[in-house]
Amino acid sequence: MALIARRLLEQLSGVFSNEAQAVANPPLFASIQVVFRPTPRLAPGSLLLEQAYALDPGQPYRIRVLRVRHRQEQGLIIENWALQDEERLYGATMEPERLVHVQQQDLTLLQGCTYLVETAGDGFRGEVEPGCNCRVQRAGRETYLVSRFEVGEGWLRTTDQGFDPQTHDRVWGAVSGAFEFERIRSFAAELPEAW
């Protein structure tokens, strides 16, 4: 895998918290924990992602496999994979012995949800591919996802919003700017050398 993809994996691998932001402005920002854990039994570049409210990290509201790849025609991308029976893996990012239960046959590539990534200084920034095709069900309503991130050494910034496919009105998501996370634990040492 290209060195640039390796650097992105190193910056993402870990536990991130926006506690400082949430404490400073509780009406606008919930306290969130985001964990990216290398998942070596899957294809190179695979990270298990769990995103949860800090008060209940064992009940993530988002669990995915993200796969960092470097493609000749697209450059650096992050594929977004859904998991079958995802509840059985809740908490697995903090119990690495359970990562053996994540198998490729349990994954479904989410069409239209691949992040296009570019370098930004010493870090990276990316956003979901254009086209309004990354569909997300939220409160029984279909929306399309607009998602952006920036990551650097020890920090992560994200903005996720859902829009109505017909009217393009915002239905859910950030209204007060990006969520600002700091990395409180790194898992970069767990990345296989071959990646």
C-alpha positions as CSV (number, residue, x, y, z in Angstrom):
1,M,0.0,0.0,0.0
2,A,1.2,3.5,-0.8
3,L,3.0,5.4,1.9
4,I,0.4,8.1,1.8
5,A,-2.4,5.6,2.6
6,R,-0.3,4.3,5.5
7,R,0.0,7.8,6.9
8,L,-3.7,8.2,6.7
9,L,-4.3,4.9,8.5
10,E,-1.8,5.9,11.2
11,Q,-3.6,9.2,11.8
12,L,-7.1,7.6,12.0
13,S,-6.2,4.6,14.1
14,G,-7.2,5.3,17.7
15,V,-9.8,6.6,20.1
16,F,-11.1,10.2,19.6
17,S,-13.2,12.4,21.9
18,N,-14.8,15.8,21.6
19,E,-15.3,16.1,25.4
20,A,-13.6,19.5,25.5
21,Q,-16.0,20.9,22.8
22,A,-19.0,19.3,24.5
23,V,-18.2,20.7,27.9
24,A,-17.5,24.2,26.4
25,N,-20.9,24.2,24.5
26,P,-23.3,21.5,25.8
27,P,-26.4,22.8,24.1
28,L,-24.8,22.4,20.7
29,F,-22.4,19.4,20.9
30,A,-23.0,16.0,22.5
31,S,-20.0,14.3,23.9
32,I,-19.0,11.6,21.3
33,Q,-16.4,8.9,21.2
34,V,-15.1,7.8,17.8
35,V,-12.9,4.6,17.6
36,F,-11.0,3.4,14.5
37,R,-9.3,0.0,15.1
38,P,-7.1,-1.8,12.6
39,T,-8.8,-5.1,11.5
40,P,-6.0,-7.2,10.1
41,R,-8.0,-10.3,9.2
42,L,-9.7,-8.2,6.5
43,A,-8.2,-6.7,3.4
44,P,-5.3,-4.3,3.8
45,G,-6.4,-0.8,5.0
46,S,-9.4,-2.0,7.0
47,L,-10.5,-0.2,10.1
48,L,-13.5,-1.1,12.3
49,L,-15.3,2.2,13.2
50,E,-17.6,2.7,16.1
51,Q,-19.2,6.0,16.9
52,A,-21.1,6.4,20.1
53,Y,-22.3,8.8,22.7
54,A,-19.6,9.0,25.4
55,L,-22.1,8.1,28.1
56,D,-22.8,4.7,26.4
57,P,-19.8,3.7,24.3
58,G,-21.0,0.1,24.1
59,Q,-24.1,1.1,22.1
60,P,-22.7,2.7,19.0
61,Y,-25.1,4.6,16.7
62,R,-22.7,4.0,13.8
63,I,-20.6,0.9,13.2
64,R,-18.8,0.3,9.8
65,V,-15.7,-1.0,8.3
66,L,-13.7,1.7,6.5
67,R,-11.1,0.6,4.0
68,V,-8.4,3.0,2.9
69,R,-7.2,2.4,-0.6
70,H,-5.0,4.1,-3.2
71,R,-6.5,3.7,-6.7
72,Q,-4.7,4.8,-9.8
73,E,-7.7,6.5,-11.3
74,Q,-9.2,8.0,-8.1
75,G,-6.2,8.5,-5.9
76,L,-6.8,8.1,-2.1
77,I,-10.2,6.8,-1.1
78,I,-12.0,5.4,1.9
79,E,-14.6,2.8,1.1
80,N,-17.6,2.5,3.6
81,W,-18.8,-1.0,4.3
82,A,-21.9,-2.0,6.3
83,L,-21.9,-5.0,8.6
84,Q,-24.6,-7.7,8.8
85,D,-25.8,-8.4,12.3
86,E,-23.8,-5.4,13.5
87,E,-25.1,-5.6,17.1
88,R,-22.9,-8.7,17.7
89,L,-19.9,-6.5,17.2
90,Y,-20.9,-3.6,19.5
91,G,-17.9,-2.8,21.6
92,A,-15.4,-4.8,19.5
93,T,-13.1,-1.8,18.9
94,M,-12.2,-1.9,22.6
95,E,-12.0,-5.7,22.7
96,P,-9.6,-6.5,19.9
97,E,-9.9,-10.3,20.4
98,R,-13.4,-10.0,19.0
99,L,-12.1,-8.5,15.7
100,V,-11.6,-12.1,14.4
101,H,-15.4,-12.3,14.1
102,V,-15.4,-9.6,11.4
103,Q,-15.4,-11.4,8.1
104,Q,-15.5,-10.1,4.5
105,Q,-18.6,-12.1,3.8
106,D,-20.4,-10.0,6.5
107,L,-19.7,-6.8,4.7
108,T,-21.7,-4.9,2.1
109,L,-20.1,-2.0,0.2
110,L,-22.3,1.1,0.6
111,Q,-22.8,2.5,-2.9
112,G,-22.2,6.2,-3.2
113,C,-20.6,6.5,0.2
114,T,-16.9,6.4,-0.7
115,Y,-14.8,9.2,0.6
116,L,-12.6,11.0,-1.8
117,V,-9.4,12.0,0.1
118,E,-6.6,14.5,-0.5
119,T,-3.6,15.6,1.5
120,A,-4.0,18.8,3.5
121,G,-0.7,20.0,5.1
122,D,0.5,17.2,7.3
123,G,-2.9,15.6,7.4
124,F,-5.8,14.8,5.1
125,R,-9.3,15.9,4.2
126,G,-12.1,14.1,2.5
127,E,-15.7,14.1,1.6
128,V,-18.3,11.6,0.4
129,E,-18.3,11.3,-3.4
130,P,-20.7,13.7,-5.2
131,G,-24.1,12.6,-6.5
132,C,-26.5,12.5,-3.5
133,N,-26.3,8.7,-3.6
134,C,-25.1,7.8,-0.1
135,R,-28.5,7.0,1.4
136,V,-29.1,6.9,5.1
137,Q,-32.3,6.0,7.0
138,R,-32.8,8.4,10.0
139,A,-36.0,8.3,12.1
140,G,-37.8,6.3,9.4
141,R,-37.0,8.8,6.7
142,E,-34.6,8.3,3.8
143,T,-32.0,11.0,3.4
144,Y,-28.7,11.3,1.6
145,L,-25.5,11.9,3.5
146,V,-23.1,14.8,3.0
147,S,-20.1,14.1,5.1
148,R,-16.7,15.8,5.4
149,F,-13.6,15.2,7.6
150,E,-10.2,16.5,8.3
151,V,-7.6,14.5,10.2
152,G,-4.1,15.2,11.4
153,E,-1.7,14.0,14.0
154,G,-3.8,13.7,17.2
155,W,-7.0,15.4,15.9
156,L,-10.1,14.8,13.8
157,R,-12.8,17.2,12.6
158,T,-16.1,15.9,11.1
159,T,-19.3,17.3,9.7
160,D,-22.2,14.9,8.9
161,Q,-25.6,16.1,7.5
162,G,-28.6,14.4,6.0
163,F,-30.7,15.9,3.3
164,D,-34.1,15.1,1.7
165,P,-33.6,13.5,-1.7
166,Q,-36.4,15.5,-3.3
167,T,-36.2,18.9,-1.7
168,H,-32.5,18.9,-0.7
169,D,-33.5,20.4,2.6
170,R,-31.4,19.5,5.6
171,V,-33.2,16.9,7.7
172,W,-30.5,16.1,10.4
173,G,-26.9,16.7,11.3
174,A,-24.6,19.5,12.3
175,V,-26.0,23.0,12.5
176,S,-23.2,24.6,14.6
177,G,-20.1,23.6,12.7
178,A,-17.8,20.7,12.8
179,F,-17.3,18.2,15.7
180,E,-13.7,18.7,17.0
181,F,-12.1,15.6,18.3
182,E,-8.7,14.9,19.9
183,R,-7.1,11.5,19.9
184,I,-6.8,10.2,23.4
185,R,-5.4,6.8,22.5
186,S,-3.5,5.5,19.4
187,F,-3.8,2.1,17.7
188,A,-1.3,2.9,15.0
189,A,1.1,0.3,16.4
190,E,-1.5,-2.4,15.6
191,L,-1.3,-1.7,11.8
192,P,0.3,-4.7,10.1
193,E,3.7,-3.9,8.5
194,A,2.5,-5.1,5.1
195,W,-0.1,-2.4,5.0
